[in-house]
Amino acid sequence: MRRIELEYFAQLHDAAGCAAERRETEADTAAALYDELCAIHGFSLSPACMRVAVNAAFCPWDQPLRDGDHVVFIPPVSGG
């Protein structure tokens, strides 16, 4: 089981009801973790329209996760 630090922005923040959380997961990639979080929080955004960062570096969705990683899912954001 991995302990992951998560941070949420925009629509994901609204859906999760929090800006950040710690979770224990068996997900082995960022994509698998996002799928897990979709089931928990009801996220509806497709990964194709977002970026993912692990430990402050953009990475592919198949990025392997390790215990203690900090993961940020970055949805499209608009504003002015």
C-alpha positions in Angstrom: 0.0 0.0 0.0 1.4 3.4 -1.0 0.8 6.6 0.9 0.2 9.4 -1.6 -0.1 13.2 -1.1 -2.7 14.6 -3.5 -3.5 18.2 -4.5 -6.6 19.3 -6.4 -7.4 22.4 -8.4 -10.5 23.9 -10.1 -13.2 21.3 -10.9 -11.4 18.6 -9.1 -11.1 20.7 -5.9 -14.9 21.3 -6.1 -15.7 17.6 -6.7 -13.4 16.3 -4.0 -14.5 19.0 -1.5 -10.9 19.7 -0.5 -7.7 21.1 -1.9 -5.5 18.3 -0.7 -5.6 14.9 1.0 -3.5 11.9 1.9 -4.6 8.5 0.6 -3.4 5.0 0.8 -3.7 3.3 -2.5 -2.7 0.1 -4.3 -2.7 2.1 -7.6 0.7 1.6 -9.3 0.4 4.4 -11.9 -1.0 8.0 -12.0 -3.7 6.7 -14.4 -4.8 4.0 -12.0 -4.8 6.4 -9.1 -7.0 8.8 -11.1 -9.4 6.0 -12.0 -9.6 5.2 -8.3 -10.3 8.8 -7.4 -13.0 9.0 -10.1 -14.9 6.3 -8.3 -14.4 7.9 -4.9 -15.0 11.6 -5.7 -17.0 11.3 -8.9 -14.5 13.1 -11.1 -15.8 13.3 -14.6 -12.9 14.9 -16.5 -11.0 12.7 -19.0 -7.3 12.3 -18.4 -6.9 13.3 -22.0 -7.8 16.9 -21.2 -5.5 17.1 -18.1 -1.9 17.0 -17.1 -0.5 15.1 -14.2 2.6 16.0 -12.1 4.4 13.7 -9.7 6.8 15.3 -7.2 6.6 18.7 -9.0 7.4 17.3 -12.5 5.0 16.8 -15.3 4.9 13.2 -16.3 3.0 10.7 -18.5 -0.1 9.0 -17.1 1.7 5.7 -16.9 4.2 7.1 -14.4 4.8 4.5 -11.7 3.9 5.7 -8.2 6.0 5.2 -5.1 5.2 5.5 -1.4 5.4 9.2 -0.4 4.8 10.7 -3.8 3.1 14.0 -4.2 0.6 13.9 -7.1 -1.3 16.8 -8.7 -3.9 16.4 -11.3 -4.2 19.6 -13.3 -7.5 20.2 -15.1 -8.0 22.8 -17.8 -8.4 26.2 -16.1 -9.8 29.4 -17.5 -10.0 32.9 -16.1 -8.9 36.4 -16.6 
